[in-house]
Amino acid sequence: METIGFIFGLAGAALGIMAHKRMSALEAKLKELKILEEDYSSGEGI
């Protein structure tokens, strides 16, 4: 049972990392297009 939880945990972490990368890319593109302010921060320091 612990093995299944570990596998799901790894899959969840991988999906979270991919989502964070995509959000960072979107934020950079929106800043480039001047839709977001340059000093906008979505909380990457958390």
C-alpha positions as a Markdown table, in Angstrom:
| # | Residue | x | y | z |
|---|---|---|---|---|
| 1 | Met | 0.0 | 0.0 | 0.0 |
| 2 | Glu | 2.9 | 2.4 | 0.7 |
| 3 | Thr | 4.4 | 1.7 | -2.7 |
| 4 | Ile | 1.2 | 2.9 | -4.4 |
| 5 | Gly | 1.2 | 6.1 | -2.3 |
| 6 | Phe | 4.8 | 6.7 | -3.2 |
| 7 | Ile | 4.1 | 6.2 | -6.9 |
| 8 | Phe | 1.1 | 8.6 | -6.8 |
| 9 | Gly | 3.2 | 11.1 | -4.8 |
| 10 | Leu | 5.9 | 11.1 | -7.4 |
| 11 | Ala | 3.4 | 11.4 | -10.2 |
| 12 | Gly | 1.8 | 14.3 | -8.4 |
| 13 | Ala | 5.1 | 16.0 | -7.8 |
| 14 | Ala | 6.0 | 15.6 | -11.5 |
| 15 | Leu | 2.7 | 17.1 | -12.6 |
| 16 | Gly | 3.1 | 20.0 | -10.2 |
| 17 | Ile | 6.6 | 20.8 | -11.5 |
| 18 | Met | 5.4 | 20.7 | -15.1 |
| 19 | Ala | 2.4 | 23.0 | -14.2 |
| 20 | His | 4.7 | 25.4 | -12.4 |
| 21 | Lys | 7.0 | 25.6 | -15.5 |
| 22 | Arg | 4.1 | 26.3 | -17.8 |
| 23 | Met | 2.7 | 29.0 | -15.5 |
| 24 | Ser | 6.1 | 30.7 | -15.3 |
| 25 | Ala | 6.4 | 30.6 | -19.1 |
| 26 | Leu | 2.9 | 32.1 | -19.4 |
| 27 | Glu | 3.7 | 34.8 | -16.9 |
| 28 | Ala | 6.9 | 35.7 | -18.8 |
| 29 | Lys | 5.0 | 35.9 | -22.1 |
| 30 | Leu | 2.3 | 38.1 | -20.5 |
| 31 | Lys | 5.0 | 40.4 | -19.1 |
| 32 | Glu | 6.7 | 40.5 | -22.6 |
| 33 | Leu | 3.4 | 41.6 | -24.1 |
| 34 | Lys | 2.9 | 44.2 | -21.4 |
| 35 | Ile | -0.3 | 42.6 | -20.2 |
| 36 | Leu | 1.3 | 42.2 | -16.7 |
| 37 | Glu | 3.5 | 44.7 | -15.0 |
| 38 | Glu | 7.2 | 43.9 | -15.0 |
| 39 | Asp | 7.3 | 43.9 | -11.2 |
| 40 | Tyr | 4.3 | 41.4 | -10.9 |
| 41 | Ser | 5.1 | 38.3 | -8.9 |
| 42 | Ser | 2.9 | 35.3 | -8.6 |
| 43 | Gly | 4.6 | 34.1 | -5.5 |
| 44 | Glu | 7.5 | 32.2 | -6.9 |
| 45 | Gly | 9.4 | 32.7 | -3.6 |
| 46 | Ile | 7.0 | 30.5 | -1.7 |
